[in-house]
Structure formats: structure tokens, C-alpha cells
Amino acid sequence: MTITEEAITEERADLLSRLGLDVQNDATIGRVLSTGSIAEATERADGTMEATIRIKEDEYCWDPAILVLPHGGDLELTIINDDKNTHACLLPNNGGPKFLGLLNHSKGKANITLDGPGYYWYSSPAGNDEGRGLTAAIVVGGEVPPEARLDRPKQPRPSKSIVKEIVKE
């Protein structure tokens, strides 16, 4: 048996909708990870970043599903539960995770620090929320702080033009 690959020309949102992957209880019991929106945190004059994430009613997903920070640092999150169910938010944070309980139709704030670039996953550990798709990511851009770098020669990095060429292929 061979698997053939067809060129997908549909927009991402249209394809997810057609396949039933953009809602719960259709093609899957919950939401497929990262099928939601993407947003960037805003940066205040003092360098603190801020963003709002929410759980929409009857969707079992975070909105946005991916939150992008331009660099490491302090982040003030407003977390809104618009759902009829109680959820929670377990957030990554330097020094240990932070937990926020979210009653139905409630709002809370969390201040976290993520000082290194990378992917940081968060979720609602209440009930089977994670199994139903209530997971998301915070992506931190930027460079590794000097004190965290390895003592080794500088490594070659692909330029943006090379990366664009690879993506085209």
C-alpha cells in the first residue's frame, strides 16, 4: 500500500472546517491542538507584555491557541472563561507553574515570567479538559540570555532567505 500526497490548496481555516477539526464533537471528541487563532502580546513602555486569552463558550479551546511574545520577560495575562463549565489554567513560569481556577463566566489575572526563548505549553488540568483539546502554547522569541549560553564556538544559523527557499520546496 502506498500513500500519495495531494497538494492542499485550501486555506487552513477552510480545510479544518471541512474535515471537522475546528469544533469539538465532530471528527474528534475535542479540539485538535493549535487549530485556533494566533495572537501577539503587546508591550508596555515599562517592558511588561500583556495579553488576553479566553475559553469561548462550548468550544474547549483557548483563544488564541498560540500566543507569541517578541522576547522573554514579564507577561500579564487576563484569562477569561466564557464557558458554562468550570475550568482552570496551569501556566508555565520561571520558578514553578502558576495555577488559576476559573469558575464559569469568570475572569482572572496571572503574572508570569518566561525569560528564555522557546515553546511553553499551558492547559486546563480540570477534569478531562486537556484530553478534549484545552491546551495551548506561548511562543517566546528572541535570543538566549548571555548567562545561559553554552561556552562553545558560534554556530551557523540559516538566514531568512534560505529558510524561505526551503519552505517553497
N, C-alpha and C positions, 0 to 999 in steps of 0.2 A: 504494500500500500504506500502510495506517495502522497505527500501533502503539497498542494500547489498554493502559491501566494498570489492573490489578486491585488491589483493596485486599488487602494482605497481613495476615492476622490471626494467622498462626503466630508462635510465639516464635522469636527469632533462631536459637537453637541447633537447634531442630527443623527450621526451614527449611534451614539449612546442611546438616544431615544428610540430609534428603530429596533435596536437589539434588546430593548427593555432593561438597560443597565443604569438608567438615570433616575429610577424610582425604586422604592422598596416593594417587595412582594410581587414582582413581575418576573423577570428572568432569574433573579436571585432573591433570597429571603430578605437581605438588607441591601445596603448600597455598596458598590464596588469602590475600593479605596481610591481617592483622588479623582472621582468623576465630577466633583463640584467645581466651584469657581476658584480663581486665584486673585489675590489682592496684595498690595504693598502697604507696609506700615508707614505712617507719616512721622517725620522727625521734627520735634520742637526745637526752639532756639537753644535750650539747655542741653540738647543732645539725646534726651529721652525720646524713645519712639513710642507711638501709641497706635492701637488698632481696636476694632470691634469684631468679635466673632459671635455667631449665633447658631442656635439649633432651631431650624424652621419647623413649624407645626407638621406633624406626621411625615417627616422626611428622613429622620435618623441619619443626618449628616451635618457636619459643621459647614458654616458658610462664612468665610471662604474655607475650602478644603485645604488650600495651601496658602499660608501667609509668608510673604517674603520680607526679610529685613535687609537693608543695604549693607549692614555691618553688625558686628557684635555689640552688645551693650544692654542698657536697661530698657525694658518694654513694659508699658502699662496697658493691660488688656481689659476691655469691658466685655463681659461674657453674658449673653442674653439667651434665656431658654424660652422660646415662644411656643414650645410644645405643651401638650396636655399632660405629659408624663414627667416625673422627676428624673433628673439626670445628674451627672457630676462632671467635673473637669479635672483631670490629673495632668498637670503641666510640667514640662522639664524646667529645671532651674539649677544654676550653679549652686552647689552646696546641698542639693536634695530637691526632690519634686515638691510641687505645691498642689494642694487639693482644695477644690471649691465645690461645695454641694449646691445644686441648682433645683429648687422646687419648681413645679410647673408655673409657667408665666412669671419667672423671676429674673433678676439681673444681679451681677456681682462684678467686682473688680479684683484683678490679681496683678501684682508687680513681680516680674521675674527678670533674671539676668542671664543672658546667654552670651558669653564673651568670645566664643570661638566659632569660626565658620563651619557649616555642615547642616545636616538634616536632623531635626528634633521632632520626634513623634509625640502626639498627645491624644488623649481619648477620654471617653466616659466609662469608668470601670464599674458603673452601676448595672446590676442585672446582666443581661446579655447585650448591652449596648455596643461593645466592641465587635462582637460576633455579627451584629446587624449592620455594621458599617460606620459607627460613630467614632471614627478615628480620623486624624488629620495630621498635617505637618507644618512646622515652622522651618523655613529655609533661611539660614543666615549666610549672607555673602561676606566678602572681604578677605583679608589675609589673616593667617595665624599670627597671634601676638609674638613679638620677638622673644619673649621669655619662654615660649612654648615650642620654638623651632628646634629641630634637631641640628646638632653640630656636624654638618656634612656639606659637601660642595653644592652649589646651586644646581638644581635640576632643570633640564629643559622643559618648557611648557609650550603647548601648542598656541599659536596665535589665533585670533578670532577669525582671520581669513581662512586658515587651514581647517578650523572646526566647521565653518560654513561649507567648505568644499566637501568635507566628509559627510555632512548632513544631506547634501544634494544627491550623493551617490546612492 
